[in-house]
């Protein structure tokens, strides 16, 4: 779990660096294409981080089903709700 947490923090730090780079490009009046290219890369990196967190949330729900008296059907309904809400 600690390894996963550190990987997420590292990923977010890279996104933060990308955002700072975008701000610098804009302040230096760089070409719009360079800016949009970096915005796209940052968005994709943030989307990947979001997908990782969603996978973690789904995993927690599946494991909780094993520990509790929750039916598979209830767990799948909850996972569907999570997917619709966060993706």
Buried (B, 14 or more C-beta within 10 A) or exposed (E): EEEEEEEBEEBEEBBEEBBEBBEEBBEEEEEEEBBEEBBEBBEEBBEEBEEBEBEBBBEEBBEEBEEEEEEEEEBEEBBEEBEEEEE
